[in-house]
C-alpha cells in the first residue's frame, strides 16, 4: 500500500501509535542521565567510564540496521514490527529493573549491554511501524507527535531523580550504593516502557504486505540476515559524494558528544556542588541535576525544529550547520568559566541549538542526495557514521583522561566543545550542491528519524 493509499488516521490513532516512543526513550534517557554515576557508585574510576559505555554504539551499529532490514522481510500472524519491539521492550525493562540494584560493576555493565541491545531491537522496527502507517498528508502531525513522545520520554527520565528528591525520596548514599532517587526512577521506567509499548501494540494494527502470497514467495528460503548484510555492503561501496563528505563532520561531532553523557553529571557534581566523588555530600543531588541540563538541551532542540527551516532559507544549509555546531562548541567550552548551575544550564541552550542541527541536517542532506527507494539503507549508513566515532572515543579517552584532561570531568566537557568546533570547520567540505530548503515537515521527519538512531 503506497503512502497516498493509506487511510488517514485520527489524532488519537496517531497518538496511540506513537505512545510507545515515550517508554522506549525513557529507557534511553535513564541511561544517558544516570549511567556514569551508577558506574561510579559501583567502583569505576572516571578514566574507565568511556569504555564502560561501549555497549551503546556497538549495539547501535550492529543490531539496529540489521533488525530494521530483517523486519522489512518478515511477516507473522502477530505482524511485521510488533514482535520485535514488544520483545525488545520486555527484555529492556528487565534490565532497567535490576540495573540500580546489582552489587557489582560487572553486573551493571552486563545489564547495560542487554538494555542497549534490547532497546535497539525495539527502536528501528517501532520507527518503521510509524512510517508504515502514515500517509503523505499526515506526515507533519505524525512526526510532530513522534518527536514530542521521544523528547518527552527523555525529559521525564532525566528529571525523575529530581522529582523523587522533591517528593522526599532519599538521596543518601555511602558512595558505594545507588541512592533511592535513582532506584525509584528506574522502577518507574519499567512501568513506562511496558505500559507504553503494550498500549501501542494493543491499539495499533499493522498493514500486511500488499500481496501477501507474492511477499512470502519472494522471501521464502531467504536468509534475511545475510540479505540485509549484503544490501548494506553493496550500498556502502559507492557512497554519493554528499554522503561521504559528511564523515569528518560526524566524526568530530560524535567523538565529542559522548563526553557529555559520560561526564556532564560528574562535572556538575564536582564544580557546582563541590562533590568530586560518590561519597562526597551532595554528589547524588549534583549528579541528578544533569537531567535538568539535558532537559534544557532537549527543549531548545524542539523549539529549534520550527526555526531551522527559516535559518536555512536565509543563510543556507552548510552555513546553518556550521554555525549551530560552533555555538554548541562554545556552549561546552564556556562551562570551564563557571561553577554556577544556572550558567551551566544557560550554556546547554547553545548545546541544544547544536543538537538540533546534528540530528536533522545530515538526514535532510541524505534525503536530498539519494534515491527515495534506498533512503532506509543510507540512513543505516549514517548510523554507522554516528557509532564508529563513539567507539573510537570510548577506546581512546581512558589513555589520556588522567594526564591531558587532568582527571577532571569538566575538561572532558571542554574537549567536547573543541570537537564540535572542528566539526563546524569540516562542514565546508560538504559540496555546495547539497544546499536544500527544507520545510518544517522535512525537519520534523528528519528529527524523528535521527533520534531513533542517535539515542542508541
Secondary structure as GFF3:
##gff-version 3
##sequence-region A 1 456
A	DSSP	alpha_helix	11	18	.	.	.	ID=ss1
A	DSSP	alpha_helix	20	41	.	.	.	ID=ss2
A	DSSP	three_ten_helix	46	48	.	.	.	ID=ss3
A	DSSP	alpha_helix	49	52	.	.	.	ID=ss4
A	DSSP	alpha_helix	55	59	.	.	.	ID=ss5
A	DSSP	pi_helix	60	64	.	.	.	ID=ss6
A	DSSP	alpha_helix	65	72	.	.	.	ID=ss7
A	DSSP	alpha_helix	82	99	.	.	.	ID=ss8
A	DSSP	alpha_helix	105	133	.	.	.	ID=ss9
A	DSSP	three_ten_helix	136	138	.	.	.	ID=ss10
A	DSSP	alpha_helix	139	166	.	.	.	ID=ss11
A	DSSP	alpha_helix	180	203	.	.	.	ID=ss12
A	DSSP	alpha_helix	212	219	.	.	.	ID=ss13
A	DSSP	alpha_helix	224	236	.	.	.	ID=ss14
A	DSSP	alpha_helix	241	244	.	.	.	ID=ss15
A	DSSP	alpha_helix	247	272	.	.	.	ID=ss16
A	DSSP	alpha_helix	283	288	.	.	.	ID=ss17
A	DSSP	alpha_helix	290	315	.	.	.	ID=ss18
A	DSSP	alpha_helix	317	334	.	.	.	ID=ss19
A	DSSP	three_ten_helix	335	337	.	.	.	ID=ss20
A	DSSP	alpha_helix	341	358	.	.	.	ID=ss21
A	DSSP	alpha_helix	361	369	.	.	.	ID=ss22
A	DSSP	three_ten_helix	372	374	.	.	.	ID=ss23
A	DSSP	alpha_helix	375	400	.	.	.	ID=ss24
A	DSSP	alpha_helix	409	426	.	.	.	ID=ss25
A	DSSP	three_ten_helix	427	429	.	.	.	ID=ss26
A	DSSP	three_ten_helix	432	434	.	.	.	ID=ss27
A	DSSP	alpha_helix	440	454	.	.	.	ID=ss28
###
